[in-house]
Amino acid sequence: MKLSLVRTVALVLSVAGSLPGLASTPTVGQPAPPLTFTQLLNAPEGARTDWASLKGKVVVLEFWATWCAPCIAEIPHLNTLAASVADRNIQFISVDDEEPAVIEDFVAKKKMAGWVSASKQVFDDYGVMQRPTTIVVDGQGKIAGILRPDELEKDTLVALADGKPAVFPTDSLPPELAGAQKKAMVEAAAAMKNPTADTSVRPLFEIAITPGKADGVMMMSTSEDSESGQLSMNVKNATLAMLVPWALGVSADRLTFHGDVMKDHYNLHLAASSLDMKQLAPALEAAVASAGGVKLTRLRREEDAYVLEATPESKARLVPTVSNHGHMCFVDPRSGNLKMVKTSLDDLAPVIEQVLGVPVVNEAGITGEFDAGFVLPKDSFDAAKAAIETNLGLTLVKGRRSIDRIVVDAQPKPAKVEEEAGEKGTPAPGQPVQVIAVPRQ
């Protein structure tokens, strides 16, 4: 089972590029920085992207990457939106900072509406650090909105194109907090590039956990080393409520916490040739339990459950993934939108479980990884079952199954550890812990 990301908002921190030269993100009402692209796909011959040529057009800039699972999950929404305003003076431009050949290969496999471009310079000029980010520019070349793509709606775009008042959703913070958040993200991105290494010899496999900040920005990032192909994942400022279910590969609903185990926050760094949770689970479990100072006890009992099964329509309706690296499966609790990118059915089961509140067991017997996006109703088993059958060709049936439950108990700190925290020996809970680092030959 690979990592399932179940979150209200999917956010991927971009750690590529030169952080010291990163510009501040423009604010609503400011002129949009220039658009200088090294590549432009899906555009008519001779198409120009300077603001003089685009004057009078509403421009939707979508900052994304082929490795960003949340970005890939938003492509169907953006395609539908672009089609719905095709008769308006609105231009969609997807901006990626990867190599042109990588983007060309992706676009050949996945339809994307509008123009698709490549430019590291545009990412730097717009100060974009998290993906996906959508920036809307009005017909006069000024920033009209900065938001997530799932918040972009047809009516607002049409109003802006017609010269009418248009207010976009925003996650903007007050000025005094925006600067602090920006600084925290820059520091986090710099630390994520090489959070634990103090040597030129890179480990083949590494897990490290360090103290986080209770008031820090909680985020997750994934990346791939261009030379070695090694994958890495970093989580910043997370509580045990997130780390424990992730490390054990179970739904958060199956955990019971005893004792004061939620006050501390942690940073986790994982580097490996593959982010296969079946292989990594034992090491992750040991690291999280040790760093968090908790005892993990597994219980197994028979309970009512929903069983995910295949139907004759499964092979026809399951869409193989187009993602090379990015992996994600989450449901937005506000809209019920379920988004899958590079998701196995083992990863899908706990997400359905979170929505329906009843254990879900995958017995479909189908391997592979798939992409999908649809609304998963949460108030009705029959409605959820119908949505799964219509969109995935799978079905849910009621039954009884043996279900794993995890009890997380806070462990008392030994007096010696409390007195000598930070010295050599067993780390105190919340202090840095590192396990299994094998030098590269």
C-alpha positions as CSV (number, residue, x, y, z in Angstrom):
1,M,0.0,0.0,0.0
2,K,1.4,3.4,-0.9
3,L,0.8,6.6,1.0
4,S,-2.8,7.8,1.0
5,L,-3.2,11.5,1.6
6,V,-6.6,12.3,3.1
7,R,-6.9,16.0,3.7
8,T,-9.3,18.9,3.5
9,V,-6.9,20.8,1.2
10,A,-4.3,19.1,-0.9
11,L,-1.1,21.3,-0.9
12,V,2.2,20.4,-2.3
13,L,5.2,22.6,-1.4
14,S,7.4,23.4,-4.3
15,V,11.1,23.0,-3.3
16,A,12.6,23.4,-6.8
17,G,14.2,26.6,-8.0
18,S,16.4,29.2,-6.3
19,L,14.8,30.1,-3.0
20,P,17.0,33.2,-2.4
21,G,15.8,34.8,-5.6
22,L,12.1,34.0,-5.1
23,A,9.9,37.0,-5.6
24,S,7.0,37.9,-3.4
25,T,3.6,36.7,-4.6
26,P,1.8,39.6,-6.3
27,T,-1.4,40.7,-4.6
28,V,-4.8,41.4,-6.0
29,G,-4.9,44.7,-7.8
30,Q,-1.2,44.7,-8.7
31,P,0.0,44.4,-12.3
32,A,0.8,40.8,-13.3
33,P,4.5,40.1,-13.8
34,P,5.7,39.2,-17.3
35,L,5.0,35.8,-18.9
36,T,8.3,34.5,-20.4
37,F,7.9,30.9,-21.6
38,T,10.5,28.6,-23.0
39,Q,7.7,26.4,-24.5
40,L,4.1,26.8,-25.4
41,L,1.9,23.8,-26.2
42,N,-1.7,23.6,-27.4
43,A,-1.4,27.2,-28.7
44,P,-1.9,28.4,-32.3
45,E,1.1,29.2,-34.3
46,G,2.5,32.6,-33.5
47,A,0.6,32.9,-30.2
48,R,2.1,35.5,-27.9
49,T,1.9,35.8,-24.2
50,D,3.1,39.3,-23.5
51,W,0.5,41.4,-21.7
52,A,0.1,43.8,-24.6
53,S,-1.0,40.9,-26.8
54,L,-3.3,39.5,-24.2
55,K,-4.9,42.9,-23.3
56,G,-8.7,42.6,-23.0
57,K,-8.5,38.9,-22.2
58,V,-9.1,37.3,-18.8
59,V,-6.1,35.0,-18.3
60,V,-6.2,32.0,-15.9
61,L,-2.7,31.0,-14.9
62,E,-2.5,27.5,-13.4
63,F,0.8,26.7,-11.6
64,W,1.3,23.0,-11.6
65,A,3.7,20.1,-12.2
66,T,3.5,16.6,-13.7
67,W,4.7,15.1,-10.4
68,C,2.1,17.0,-8.3
69,A,-0.8,14.7,-7.6
70,P,-3.2,17.5,-6.4
71,C,-2.5,19.3,-9.7
72,I,-3.3,16.3,-11.8
73,A,-6.5,15.8,-9.8
74,E,-7.7,19.3,-10.8
75,I,-7.2,18.9,-14.6
76,P,-10.7,17.5,-15.2
77,H,-12.2,20.5,-13.4
78,L,-10.2,22.9,-15.3
79,N,-10.9,21.2,-18.6
80,T,-14.7,21.3,-17.9
81,L,-14.4,25.0,-16.8
82,A,-12.5,26.0,-20.0
83,A,-15.0,24.3,-22.2
84,S,-17.9,26.1,-20.4
85,V,-16.4,29.5,-21.2
86,A,-15.0,28.7,-24.6
87,D,-17.2,31.4,-26.2
88,R,-15.8,34.1,-23.8
89,N,-12.6,36.2,-24.0
90,I,-10.8,33.9,-21.5
91,Q,-7.5,32.2,-21.9
92,F,-6.2,29.3,-19.7
93,I,-2.5,28.9,-19.4
94,S,-1.0,26.0,-17.4
95,V,2.5,26.9,-16.1
96,D,5.1,24.2,-15.2
97,D,8.8,24.7,-14.3
98,E,9.9,21.2,-15.5
99,E,11.9,20.4,-18.6
100,P,10.0,20.8,-21.8
101,A,10.4,17.1,-22.8
102,V,8.7,16.0,-19.5
103,I,5.7,18.3,-20.1
104,E,5.4,17.2,-23.7
105,D,5.3,13.5,-22.7
106,F,2.6,14.2,-20.1
107,V,0.4,16.3,-22.4
108,A,0.6,13.5,-25.0
109,K,-1.1,11.2,-22.5
110,K,-3.5,13.6,-20.7
111,K,-5.8,16.1,-22.3
112,M,-5.3,19.6,-20.9
113,A,-7.5,22.6,-22.0
114,G,-5.8,25.9,-22.9
115,W,-2.2,26.5,-23.5
116,V,0.5,24.6,-21.6
117,S,3.8,26.3,-20.9
118,A,7.2,25.8,-19.4
119,S,9.1,28.4,-17.4
120,K,11.1,28.4,-14.2
121,Q,11.3,32.2,-14.5
122,V,7.6,32.7,-14.3
123,F,7.4,30.6,-11.2
124,D,10.1,32.8,-9.6
125,D,8.5,36.0,-10.8
126,Y,5.1,35.1,-9.3
127,G,6.7,33.8,-6.1
128,V,4.7,30.5,-6.3
129,M,5.7,28.0,-3.6
130,Q,2.6,25.7,-3.4
131,R,0.9,23.8,-6.1
132,P,-1.7,23.9,-7.4
133,T,-2.1,27.7,-7.3
134,T,-4.4,29.6,-9.7
135,I,-3.8,33.3,-10.4
136,V,-6.5,35.1,-12.4
137,V,-5.5,38.2,-14.4
138,D,-8.1,40.7,-15.7
139,G,-8.3,42.2,-19.2
140,Q,-6.0,45.1,-18.0
141,G,-3.2,42.8,-16.9
142,K,-3.9,43.2,-13.2
143,I,-4.2,40.4,-10.6
144,A,-7.9,39.7,-10.0
145,G,-7.7,36.6,-7.8
146,I,-5.3,34.1,-6.2
147,L,-6.9,30.9,-5.2
148,R,-7.0,27.1,-5.5
149,P,-8.3,25.7,-8.8
150,D,-11.2,23.9,-7.2
151,E,-12.5,27.3,-6.0
152,L,-12.6,28.7,-9.6
153,E,-16.1,29.0,-10.9
154,K,-17.7,29.8,-14.3
155,D,-19.9,32.6,-13.1
156,T,-17.1,34.6,-11.6
157,L,-14.9,34.3,-14.7
158,V,-17.7,35.3,-17.0
159,A,-18.5,38.3,-14.8
160,L,-14.8,39.4,-15.0
161,A,-14.7,38.9,-18.7
162,D,-17.9,41.1,-19.1
163,G,-16.3,43.9,-17.1
164,K,-18.6,43.3,-14.1
165,P,-17.5,43.2,-10.4
166,A,-16.0,39.8,-9.7
167,V,-14.8,38.6,-6.2
168,F,-12.7,35.4,-6.1
169,P,-12.3,33.3,-3.0
170,T,-9.0,33.8,-1.3
171,D,-6.9,32.2,1.4
172,S,-4.9,35.4,1.9
173,L,-3.8,36.2,5.4
174,P,-3.6,39.6,7.0
175,P,-0.3,41.4,6.1
176,E,1.2,40.8,9.5
177,L,0.6,37.0,9.2
178,A,1.3,36.7,5.5
179,G,5.0,37.7,5.9
180,A,5.4,35.2,8.7
181,Q,3.9,32.4,6.7
182,K,6.0,33.2,3.7
183,K,9.2,33.1,5.8
184,A,8.1,29.8,7.4
185,M,7.5,28.3,4.0
186,V,10.9,29.5,2.6
187,E,12.7,28.1,5.7
188,A,10.7,24.8,5.4
189,A,11.5,24.5,1.7
190,A,15.2,25.1,2.3
191,A,15.2,22.5,5.1
192,M,13.4,20.0,3.1
193,K,16.1,20.0,0.4
194,N,18.5,18.2,2.8
195,P,17.1,18.1,6.3
196,T,19.4,15.6,8.0
197,A,22.5,15.1,5.9
198,D,25.8,16.3,7.3
199,T,28.0,14.4,4.9
200,S,28.5,14.3,1.1
201,V,27.6,10.5,1.2
202,R,23.9,10.2,0.6
203,P,22.0,7.4,2.3
204,L,20.2,4.8,0.2
205,F,17.4,4.7,2.7
206,E,16.7,7.1,5.5
207,I,14.0,8.0,8.0
208,A,14.4,11.0,10.3
209,I,12.0,12.6,12.8
210,T,12.8,16.0,14.4
211,P,10.7,18.4,16.6
212,G,8.2,20.5,14.7
213,K,6.5,23.8,15.7
214,A,3.0,24.0,17.1
215,D,2.4,27.3,15.3
216,G,4.2,26.3,12.2
217,V,2.8,25.7,8.7
218,M,1.7,22.0,8.4
219,M,2.6,20.7,4.9
220,M,3.8,17.8,3.0
221,S,6.1,17.6,-0.1
222,T,7.4,14.9,-2.3
223,S,10.4,15.1,-4.7
224,E,12.7,12.9,-6.8
225,D,16.5,13.3,-7.0
226,S,17.3,13.9,-10.6
227,E,20.6,12.0,-10.4
228,S,19.8,8.9,-8.3
229,G,16.1,8.7,-8.9
230,Q,15.6,8.4,-5.2
231,L,12.2,9.5,-3.9
232,S,11.8,11.6,-0.8
233,M,8.8,12.7,1.3
234,N,8.7,15.4,4.0
235,V,6.0,16.2,6.5
236,K,6.3,19.4,8.5
237,N,4.7,20.3,11.8
238,A,2.4,17.3,12.1
239,T,0.9,15.7,15.2
240,L,0.8,12.0,16.0
241,A,-2.8,12.0,14.8
242,M,-1.5,12.3,11.3
243,L,1.8,10.4,11.6
244,V,0.6,7.3,13.3
245,P,-2.2,6.3,10.8
246,W,0.2,7.2,8.0
247,A,3.0,5.1,9.4
248,L,0.7,2.1,10.1
249,G,-1.3,2.3,6.9
250,V,-4.7,2.4,8.6
251,S,-7.6,4.8,8.7
252,A,-7.4,7.5,11.4
253,D,-10.9,6.3,12.5
254,R,-9.4,3.0,13.7
255,L,-7.1,4.7,16.2
256,T,-7.7,5.4,19.9
257,F,-5.3,7.7,21.7
258,H,-4.7,7.5,25.5
259,G,-2.8,10.2,27.4
260,D,-1.4,13.5,26.4
261,V,0.1,12.6,23.0
262,M,-1.3,15.5,20.9
263,K,0.5,18.5,22.1
264,D,3.8,17.9,20.3
265,H,4.4,18.4,16.6
266,Y,7.0,16.6,14.4
267,N,8.9,16.9,11.1
268,L,9.4,13.6,9.3
269,H,11.8,13.0,6.4
270,L,11.7,9.8,4.4
271,A,14.1,8.9,1.5
272,A,13.9,5.6,-0.4
273,S,14.0,4.1,-3.8
274,S,10.3,3.5,-3.6
275,L,7.6,4.9,-1.3
276,D,6.0,1.4,-0.9
277,M,4.3,1.5,2.5
278,K,4.2,-2.3,2.8
279,Q,8.0,-2.3,2.8
280,L,8.4,0.9,4.8
281,A,5.7,0.3,7.5
282,P,7.8,-1.6,10.1
283,A,10.6,1.1,10.1
284,L,8.1,3.9,10.1
285,E,6.2,2.4,12.9
286,A,9.3,2.0,15.0
287,A,10.5,5.6,14.3
288,V,7.1,7.3,15.0
289,A,6.6,5.3,18.2
290,S,10.1,6.1,19.5
291,A,10.0,9.7,18.6
292,G,6.5,10.3,19.9
293,G,7.1,8.3,23.1
294,V,4.1,6.1,22.6
295,K,3.2,2.4,22.7
296,L,1.2,1.0,19.7
297,T,-1.0,-2.0,20.4
298,R,-2.9,-3.8,17.6
299,L,-6.3,-5.2,18.3
300,R,-8.3,-7.4,15.9
301,R,-12.0,-8.1,16.1
302,E,-15.0,-8.9,13.9
303,E,-17.2,-6.0,13.0
304,D,-19.8,-4.8,10.6
305,A,-18.0,-3.6,7.4
306,Y,-18.4,-2.5,3.8
307,V,-16.6,-4.7,1.3
308,L,-15.3,-3.2,-1.9
309,E,-15.8,-5.7,-4.8
310,A,-15.3,-5.8,-8.5
311,T,-18.1,-6.0,-11.1
312,P,-18.1,-6.8,-14.8
313,E,-17.8,-3.0,-15.4
314,S,-14.7,-2.6,-13.4
315,K,-12.0,-2.9,-16.1
316,A,-13.9,-0.6,-18.4
317,R,-14.5,2.2,-15.9
318,L,-11.2,2.2,-13.9
319,V,-8.9,4.6,-15.6
320,P,-5.1,3.8,-15.4
321,T,-3.1,6.6,-14.0
322,V,-1.1,9.1,-16.1
323,S,1.1,10.2,-13.2
324,N,4.7,9.1,-13.0
325,H,5.3,10.1,-9.4
326,G,2.6,12.1,-7.7
327,H,0.2,10.0,-5.5
328,M,-3.0,11.2,-3.8
329,C,-6.4,10.2,-2.6
330,F,-8.6,12.6,-0.6
331,V,-12.1,13.8,-0.2
332,D,-13.0,17.5,0.3
333,P,-15.5,17.4,3.2
334,R,-17.2,20.6,2.0
335,S,-18.1,19.4,-1.5
336,G,-17.7,15.6,-1.2
337,N,-15.4,15.6,-4.2
338,L,-13.2,12.5,-4.2
339,K,-9.9,12.9,-6.2
340,M,-7.7,10.0,-7.0
341,V,-4.3,10.2,-8.7
342,K,-2.1,7.1,-8.9
343,T,-4.3,5.4,-6.4
344,S,-4.6,1.7,-5.8
345,L,-7.8,0.2,-4.5
346,D,-6.0,-0.6,-1.2
347,D,-5.5,3.2,-0.9
348,L,-9.1,4.0,-1.9
349,A,-10.7,1.8,0.8
350,P,-9.6,3.9,3.8
351,V,-10.8,7.1,2.1
352,I,-14.2,5.6,1.6
353,E,-14.1,4.4,5.2
354,Q,-13.4,8.0,6.4
355,V,-16.5,9.3,4.5
356,L,-18.9,6.6,5.5
357,G,-17.7,6.1,9.0
358,V,-17.7,2.2,8.7
359,P,-14.7,0.0,8.1
360,V,-14.1,-0.7,4.4
361,V,-12.2,-3.8,3.2
362,N,-10.9,-4.1,-0.3
363,E,-11.7,-7.5,-1.8
364,A,-11.9,-6.4,-5.5
365,G,-8.8,-8.4,-6.4
366,I,-7.7,-5.7,-8.9
367,T,-4.1,-4.4,-8.9
368,G,-2.8,-1.3,-10.5
369,E,-3.1,2.5,-9.9
370,F,-5.9,4.6,-11.2
371,D,-7.1,8.2,-11.6
372,A,-10.6,9.4,-11.0
373,G,-12.7,12.3,-9.7
374,F,-16.3,12.3,-8.6
375,V,-18.7,13.3,-5.7
376,L,-18.9,10.6,-3.0
377,P,-22.1,11.2,-0.9
378,K,-21.5,10.8,2.9
379,D,-25.0,10.6,4.2
380,S,-26.3,7.5,2.4
381,F,-24.7,4.1,1.8
382,D,-26.9,3.6,-1.2
383,A,-25.9,6.9,-2.7
384,A,-22.2,6.3,-2.1
385,K,-22.5,2.8,-3.5
386,A,-24.2,4.1,-6.7
387,A,-21.5,6.8,-7.1
388,I,-18.7,4.1,-6.8
389,E,-20.5,1.8,-9.3
390,T,-21.1,4.6,-11.8
391,N,-17.6,6.1,-11.7
392,L,-15.3,3.1,-10.9
393,G,-17.3,0.0,-11.9
394,L,-16.8,-1.3,-8.3
395,T,-19.5,-2.0,-5.7
396,L,-19.9,-2.0,-1.9
397,V,-21.6,-4.8,-0.1
398,K,-22.4,-5.1,3.6
399,G,-20.7,-7.9,5.6
400,R,-18.7,-8.9,8.7
401,R,-14.9,-8.8,8.6
402,S,-12.0,-8.9,11.1
403,I,-10.9,-5.3,11.5
404,D,-7.6,-4.0,12.9
405,R,-7.8,-1.3,15.6
406,I,-4.8,0.5,17.1
407,V,-4.5,1.8,20.6
408,V,-1.9,4.6,21.1
409,D,-0.7,4.9,24.7
410,A,1.5,7.7,26.0
411,Q,4.6,6.2,27.7
412,P,6.0,7.8,30.8
413,K,9.5,9.3,30.4
414,P,12.2,7.6,32.4
415,A,13.7,10.0,34.9
416,K,17.2,9.6,33.4
417,V,15.9,10.5,29.9
418,E,14.2,13.6,31.3
419,E,17.4,14.8,32.9
420,E,19.7,13.9,30.1
421,A,17.5,14.8,27.1
422,G,19.7,15.8,24.2
423,E,22.7,13.8,25.4
424,K,23.9,10.5,23.9
425,G,21.7,7.5,24.4
426,T,18.0,7.0,24.0
427,P,16.3,10.2,22.7
428,A,13.6,11.7,24.8
429,P,10.1,11.9,23.2
430,G,10.0,14.8,20.8
431,Q,13.8,14.9,20.4
432,P,15.5,14.1,17.0
433,V,15.5,10.4,16.1
434,Q,17.0,8.8,13.1
435,V,16.8,5.2,12.0
436,I,18.2,3.0,9.2
437,A,20.6,5.1,7.2
438,V,22.7,3.0,4.7
439,P,25.5,4.9,3.0
440,R,25.5,5.0,-0.8
441,Q,28.4,3.0,-2.3
